[in-house]
Amino acid sequence: MKKVFIITAVIVGIFLALQVRSFQKVEFLLQRSGPESVFEELRVFQIANQQLRTQLEESEKNFEDIQSKITSQAVEAELLRLQLIAGEHEVSGQGIEIIFNISVPAYRIADLITQLVTAGAEAIAINDIRLTPQTAGLRDVGGGLLMRRHFLRAPFRISVIGPKQELKLSISQSGGFLDRLQNSYSGLRITLSEREKIVISKLPE
């Protein structure tokens, strides 16, 4: 959008500069030539200025068309993003998979998800239940996790689509999130692996 405004401003600037040059030329002719020559030159300048106006109008029309196209593309991209967030489409891509062999508190899983999203996660599923605004919200219930209306038991498998190296690095550094978590709970084993392709299904209707 900013590019369109900048280009339009440049064209308007060029148009004004050409007009200033035309007026300077007329002043020079008045000093050098007689009235008949000056009037003839003025007529030529008027025609040239009219042509410039026509070209400017055509350019503005083209920029309006480009701006409309950019706006349409932006709307389509935003619609697709919202559909992905809502879980209306199956998604696939590279990413990582994290497995907890035993149950851990819900707030720990929530902290992990927050860190993954910050690192660039595009889609997340826990035990094949996709995380969306319709499913978000974890509670500790009966030795497992309640994810809205879905009850999840250990082991927990967290599938994450996104830039796998960045995602892995964000949680697996020495002394980082996974190390601290594993040291906090006796018997907890965490398996972290990269995947070239992860498929996360859309939410059932």
Order of alpha helices (4+ residues) and beta strands (2+ residues): alpha-alpha-beta-alpha-beta-beta-beta-beta-beta-beta-alpha-alpha-beta
